Amino acid sequence: MDRLVERCVAHARERRQFGVPIGSFQAVRHRIADMKLRVEAARLLLYRACARQDAPDALLGAALAKTAVSEAAVRTALDATQIFGAAAFTGGSYEERALLGALPSTIFSGTSEMQREIIAKELGL
C-alpha cells in the first residue's frame, strides 16, 4: 500500500491537466491524503494486534487489524486507479495488479463480514 501512495504522489506531481499538475486539484490531494491516512491507521492496528497477541483481547485486535488492512488495501487500490485513470488498466500496470491482489483479501482468512461478527461478539454484542 505504501508503494501505491508513493506512486500516486509522484503521478500527481508529474501528470498535467489543464496546464497544471493534477496534484494541485483539491480532490486529488484529498484522495491521496485519505489513502495515507488509511494505510497508517491499518498499520497501527496491525502493530497493536501483534504486540498484544497474548492479551485477553487478542482476538478482537486480530479481527480489527485484519479488517482494517484488507479494506484499506482495496480502497487504496481503488483510489489509485482513480488517480491514474485509464492508465491504471493498460498493459498490466502496478495499480491494476494491486487492485486484483487486494480484492480477495477481504475474503480469505475470514471475510470482512465474519471479522465484524467477531468484533461485535468480542464487544459483548
Secondary structure by P-SEA (a helix, b strand, c coil): caaaaaaaaaaaaccccccccccccaaaaaaaaaaaaaaaaaaaaaaaaaaaccccaaaaaaaaaaaaaaaaaaaaaaaaaaaacccccccccaaaaaaaaacccccccccaaaaaaaaaaaacc
